[in-house]
Each structure stands twice: as structure tokens, then as C-alpha cells.
């Protein structure tokens, strides 16, 4: 049975602030939220414990460190049994070039987001992880020419009184 957590206006504002900069001192967050610092810390802990905050990470710009090629792969498997799909997903989770892997509806089975240094690195990845997998029937690559927008932020409406969200923990 799914568990739900009700996020009030303060929780949602806190989440919006943390998504902009999770290194903001709790003193500053508490001031912006008009709550005490211990209350702010308690709310942050509750959001982490519930799985609403899933990680505190540093976002590294791959382009600034020489990972200049982004690729989108559409993958169709030859065998689509549960076991083969689990195997494919497990293999992709181990590949450092795979930034995201989605099982999707439609004509293809998986959509991958790949980040590599250059075309040679992409070629080596495809030879090793895709062509060499033994279960890929077909794949199609797409290369973006320009990134028009990129964000990891979920925008929370701070005006509504409450928002119920499904939580992964508790």
C-alpha cells in the first residue's frame, strides 16, 4: 500500500530553496522560512527519511571536464522477457557512460542518455555495451546539437495549502 506525506507551504518552500542550493546554511534557510533552525533541521530530516529528498549531490558540468558528447539511444531488445530486461537494466546500471536508462512504451524498449568524451568513446561504448550485449535487436542514436534547457529541479507551488506526495520510505 502506498504511503503518503502531506507537504505544507513551508516544506515546499524548503524544497524549492534546497533545489537551488543545498549548501545554504540552515540558519539562512530558517530565516527565509520564518522558522527556527532546529525546526528547519527537523523538516529536512523528515523529508530525507521519507525519501522526498533522495540525495544531496554536487552537480558536475560534464562539458567543463571534457565530456563533450551527449547521445540519446533508442534500444529494442531481441528478447523481452522479464529476465532479459532485468539483465539489460543491470548491465546499463554498471556502465559509467549511461547517465539515465528508461524502460519506455512504444516501438522501442529503452531510452538511454549517454555522456562521453568524443565519438571514439561513443563508438567503444556501443561496441562493448550495446552491440556486444547479445540481446539488442536494434538501436538508434541521436545526437543533440544544442542543449536548450537542462534542470533537475521539481518546481513546488508554495501557494496551495497542502500537497500530498507518495513517499518511498517511512
VOPAGU-2260 file (C-alpha; in pm, 1 decimal, decimal comma):
REM VOPAGU-2260
SITE   aa  ch    i         X         Y         Z
SITE  UNK   A    0       0,0       0,0       0,0
SITE  UNK   A    1     135,4     341,4     -98,5
SITE  UNK   A    2     225,7     578,9     180,9
SITE  UNK   A    3     164,8     949,7     152,1
SITE  UNK   A    4     315,2    1255,6     316,4
SITE  UNK   A    5     148,6    1594,3     325,2
SITE  UNK   A    6     380,3    1879,8     236,2
SITE  UNK   A    7     273,8    2216,1     373,4
SITE  UNK   A    8     380,6    2553,6     233,0
SITE  UNK   A    9     697,3    2558,7     443,8
SITE  UNK   A   10     804,1    2210,6     324,5
SITE  UNK   A   11     752,1    2308,2     -37,5
SITE  UNK   A   12     939,0    2637,7       1,1
SITE  UNK   A   13    1220,9    2449,9     176,5
SITE  UNK   A   14    1239,4    2202,3    -112,9
SITE  UNK   A   15    1248,3    2486,6    -366,6
SITE  UNK   A   16    1531,6    2655,9    -174,9
SITE  UNK   A   17    1732,4    2334,7    -135,9
SITE  UNK   A   18    1700,0    2253,8    -505,6
SITE  UNK   A   19    1853,3    2591,7    -590,2
SITE  UNK   A   20    2143,1    2543,6    -347,0
SITE  UNK   A   21    2158,7    2256,6     -99,5
SITE  UNK   A   22    2467,1    2413,3      59,9
SITE  UNK   A   23    2266,0    2704,0     200,2
SITE  UNK   A   24    2326,0    2712,6     576,7
SITE  UNK   A   25    2026,8    2601,2     783,4
SITE  UNK   A   26    2040,5    2936,1     964,8
SITE  UNK   A   27    1975,8    3114,4     633,3
SITE  UNK   A   28    1706,0    2865,1     530,0
SITE  UNK   A   29    1531,8    2904,4     865,3
SITE  UNK   A   30    1535,5    3283,8     828,8
SITE  UNK   A   31    1386,5    3265,7     479,1
SITE  UNK   A   32    1119,9    3023,2     601,0
SITE  UNK   A   33    1047,4    3222,4     920,2
SITE  UNK   A   34    1104,5    2914,6    1138,6
SITE  UNK   A   35    1366,1    2819,7    1395,5
SITE  UNK   A   36    1686,8    2646,1    1291,4
SITE  UNK   A   37    1601,1    2324,4    1485,9
SITE  UNK   A   38    1258,2    2316,1    1317,7
SITE  UNK   A   39    1427,3    2359,4     978,4
SITE  UNK   A   40    1667,7    2072,5    1051,8
SITE  UNK   A   41    1379,3    1851,2    1169,1
SITE  UNK   A   42    1185,5    1919,7     849,2
SITE  UNK   A   43    1490,5    1845,0     632,3
SITE  UNK   A   44    1548,2    1517,4     817,1
SITE  UNK   A   45    1181,8    1419,0     779,7
SITE  UNK   A   46    1195,2    1488,2     404,2
SITE  UNK   A   47    1511,1    1276,6     372,7
SITE  UNK   A   48    1368,8     996,0     587,0
SITE  UNK   A   49    1054,8     987,3     371,6
SITE  UNK   A   50    1258,5     970,2      50,5
SITE  UNK   A   51    1127,8    1303,7     -79,3
SITE  UNK   A   52    1489,5    1423,9     -73,6
SITE  UNK   A   53    1663,5    1128,7    -233,4
SITE  UNK   A   54    2021,7    1259,9    -241,6
SITE  UNK   A   55    2243,0    1556,7    -167,0
SITE  UNK   A   56    2486,1    1580,5    -456,0
SITE  UNK   A   57    2720,2    1817,3    -637,0
SITE  UNK   A   58    2616,9    1873,3    -998,0
SITE  UNK   A   59    2926,5    1846,3   -1219,3
SITE  UNK   A   60    2908,1    2005,2   -1562,8
SITE  UNK   A   61    3027,2    1722,2   -1791,3
SITE  UNK   A   62    3112,1    1964,5   -2072,7
SITE  UNK   A   63    3350,4    2161,9   -1849,5
SITE  UNK   A   64    3554,5    1847,0   -1775,5
SITE  UNK   A   65    3583,4    1732,9   -2135,3
SITE  UNK   A   66    3276,3    1508,8   -2169,9
SITE  UNK   A   67    3171,0    1695,5   -2480,4
SITE  UNK   A   68    2939,5    1444,7   -2641,9
SITE  UNK   A   69    2586,6    1363,3   -2539,3
SITE  UNK   A   70    2391,1    1088,3   -2712,4
SITE  UNK   A   71    2038,4     955,5   -2687,4
SITE  UNK   A   72    1996,2     587,6   -2767,0
SITE  UNK   A   73    1674,0     412,0   -2853,6
SITE  UNK   A   74    1713,6      39,5   -2786,4
SITE  UNK   A   75    1496,1    -252,3   -2897,9
SITE  UNK   A   76    1571,7    -587,1   -2738,5
SITE  UNK   A   77    1557,9    -915,3   -2925,5
SITE  UNK   A   78    1417,7   -1099,3   -2622,6
SITE  UNK   A   79    1182,0    -900,3   -2399,7
SITE  UNK   A   80    1127,2   -1148,4   -2118,4
SITE  UNK   A   81    1141,0   -1014,8   -1762,5
SITE  UNK   A   82    1472,1   -1189,9   -1707,2
SITE  UNK   A   83    1630,9   -1039,1   -2020,3
SITE  UNK   A   84    1500,5    -692,0   -1939,7
SITE  UNK   A   85    1635,0    -715,5   -1581,9
SITE  UNK   A   86    1970,9    -829,8   -1721,9
SITE  UNK   A   87    1981,7    -536,9   -1964,0
SITE  UNK   A   88    1891,5    -288,3   -1689,9
SITE  UNK   A   89    2155,5    -436,7   -1457,1
SITE  UNK   A   90    2420,7    -407,6   -1729,0
SITE  UNK   A   91    2327,4     -47,9   -1808,3
SITE  UNK   A   92    2338,5      46,0   -1440,2
SITE  UNK   A   93    2703,9     -65,4   -1435,2
SITE  UNK   A   94    2805,3     137,9   -1740,7
SITE  UNK   A   95    2957,4     472,4   -1636,0
SITE  UNK   A   96    2867,7     636,0   -1968,4
SITE  UNK   A   97    2495,2     571,6   -1908,7
SITE  UNK   A   98    2357,8     871,2   -1723,5
SITE  UNK   A   99    1993,4     764,3   -1747,9
SITE  UNK   A  100    1812,1     449,4   -1858,3
SITE  UNK   A  101    1436,0     433,6   -1907,2
SITE  UNK   A  102    1206,8     143,7   -1996,6
SITE  UNK   A  103     957,9     315,3   -2228,5
SITE  UNK   A  104     631,2     248,9   -2404,7
SITE  UNK   A  105     600,2     246,7   -2781,5
SITE  UNK   A  106     809,1      99,1   -3059,2
SITE  UNK   A  107    1133,6      85,2   -2862,8
SITE  UNK   A  108    1208,9     -79,3   -2529,2
SITE  UNK   A  109    1466,4     150,9   -2368,2
SITE  UNK   A  110    1579,3     510,7   -2393,8
SITE  UNK   A  111    1932,6     587,2   -2274,5
SITE  UNK   A  112    2114,5     913,0   -2211,9
SITE  UNK   A  113    2487,7     868,9   -2269,0
SITE  UNK   A  114    2769,7    1113,6   -2193,9
SITE  UNK   A  115    3115,9    1051,0   -2335,7
SITE  UNK   A  116    3431,8    1241,6   -2423,5
SITE  UNK   A  117    3404,0    1209,4   -2801,3
SITE  UNK   A  118    3284,0     997,8   -3092,5
SITE  UNK   A  119    3559,5     739,6   -3042,1
SITE  UNK   A  120    3449,5     687,3   -2680,8
SITE  UNK   A  121    3089,6     658,2   -2800,7
SITE  UNK   A  122    3191,1     402,1   -3062,2
SITE  UNK   A  123    3376,3     196,6   -2799,1
SITE  UNK   A  124    3075,1     214,2   -2565,1
SITE  UNK   A  125    2837,4      95,9   -2839,4
SITE  UNK   A  126    3069,8    -190,1   -2940,6
SITE  UNK   A  127    3113,3    -306,3   -2581,4
SITE  UNK   A  128    2778,9    -241,8   -2412,0
SITE  UNK   A  129    2521,1    -237,0   -2691,0
SITE  UNK   A  130    2639,0    -448,9   -2985,0
SITE  UNK   A  131    2823,3    -682,9   -2750,8
SITE  UNK   A  132    2524,1    -740,2   -2522,0
SITE  UNK   A  133    2382,5   -1021,6   -2733,1
SITE  UNK   A  134    2021,0    -912,9   -2680,2
SITE  UNK   A  135    1995,9    -581,5   -2865,4
SITE  UNK   A  136    1791,1    -628,8   -3182,1
SITE  UNK   A  137    1816,1    -268,3   -3296,3
SITE  UNK   A  138    1943,6      64,4   -3170,0
SITE  UNK   A  139    1919,4     417,6   -3298,7
SITE  UNK   A  140    2141,7     705,9   -3189,6
SITE  UNK   A  141    2050,4    1070,8   -3176,3
SITE  UNK   A  142    2297,8    1349,4   -3103,5
SITE  UNK   A  143    2171,2    1681,3   -2971,5
SITE  UNK   A  144    2314,9    1988,0   -3144,9
SITE  UNK   A  145    2225,3    2230,4   -2865,8
SITE  UNK   A  146    2100,7    2199,8   -2509,9
SITE  UNK   A  147    1816,4    2449,7   -2487,6
SITE  UNK   A  148    1723,0    2362,2   -2128,7
SITE  UNK   A  149    1853,8    2139,2   -1853,0
SITE  UNK   A  150    1731,9    2121,0   -1497,3
SITE  UNK   A  151    1693,2    1868,2   -1220,8
SITE  UNK   A  152    1455,9    2090,6   -1024,0
SITE  UNK   A  153    1094,8    1999,3    -943,9
SITE  UNK   A  154     904,7    2326,8    -901,1
SITE  UNK   A  155     675,2    2317,1    -599,0
SITE  UNK   A  156     377,1    2552,7    -578,6
SITE  UNK   A  157     422,8    2737,4    -249,3
SITE  UNK   A  158      76,5    2895,2    -251,7
SITE  UNK   A  159    -156,6    2596,6    -213,8
SITE  UNK   A  160    -218,2    2498,5     149,6
SITE  UNK   A  161    -111,5    2133,1     121,2
SITE  UNK   A  162      21,6    1880,0    -124,9
SITE  UNK   A  163      11,6    1504,7     -68,0
SITE  UNK   A  164     301,8    1313,2    -217,3
SITE  UNK   A  165     372,2     941,7    -231,9
SITE  UNK   A  166     682,7     857,7     -33,6
SITE  UNK   A  167     929,7     577,5     -95,6
SITE  UNK   A  168    1031,7     530,4     266,6
SITE  UNK   A  169     880,7     550,4     615,5
